[in-house]
Amino acid sequence: MIPRTAALLALLALTGCAATGPVTPETVTLPQVSHFSAQNPGERLPTGWQPWTLSRFKRPTEYRLVDYQGRTVVRARARGSASGLVHPLTLEPERYPYLQWQWKVEQLIAKADNTQKHLEDSPVRLVVSFGGDIDRLPLADRMFFDNVRLLTGQQLPYATLMYIWENRAPLDTVIANRHTSRIKMIVAESGRDRLGRWQEVTRNVLEDYRRAFGEEPGPIIAVGIMTDTDNTGDNVHAWYGDIEFRRNRPAAPALASQN
């Protein structure tokens, strides 16, 4: 069975596989996430970030660096599409447990429901990939990984966390992937109350991983963003601000009331 959006995201985005070709060793060992705000607006991808394609049969989502009220951010436009940007990393979650990012969503995807595999869409996703010993996984997961590798020639990450904006599922809900236990979605925002405003989100990735997978995490090997509407066929646009891993919990959010 060919995996749908969530599995394909983890496979192609977070193994460091770019649409333009193999990733060089230098690009997979960056210690920090390059900020969008440090870039100039335009069509060029931000430094350190790479495009990924989930499938040649899927229409890609459009990502562009834009000036938004004097600050450079990434604008995403999805039209029945699914693709994203990925930033390879090498970080220890014990040393950098706090993940902070900014996103803004104007509208939800009306039919989306990430508890249903045929409706797995989200206006924004923040995705973290972890390394580990695949040989330790249960037989069912190893068989799934083998099947994906045979189909695509790429290896799934040992584990993947996806932070999503959900329509209905409550905040902090952990949603399991239908194909493998090694991909878990966590609801970082839910409902319509915060639409149309910048949100600054902070998550303890170390604690979220332990809660989702019931074990200690391996190294963080990549972070990605994705806006996808391939399952519902809807049109949606969203914005992403800077993403960073921190040693200590950041101060209270400063962007929640900004448009």
Secondary structure, 3 states (H helix, E strand, C coil): CCCCHHHHHHHHHCCCCECCECCCHHHHCCCCCCCHHHCCCECCCCCCCEEEECCCCCCCCEEEEEEECCEEEEEEEEECCEEEEEEEEEECCCCCCEEEEEEEECCCCCCCCCCCHHHCCEEEEEEEEECCCHHHCCHHHHHHHHHHHHHHCCCCCCEEEEEEEECCCCCCCEEECCCCCCEEEEEEEECCCCCCCCEEEEEEHHHHHHHHHCCCCCCEEEEEEEEECCCCCCEEEEEEEEEEEECCCCCCCCCCCCC
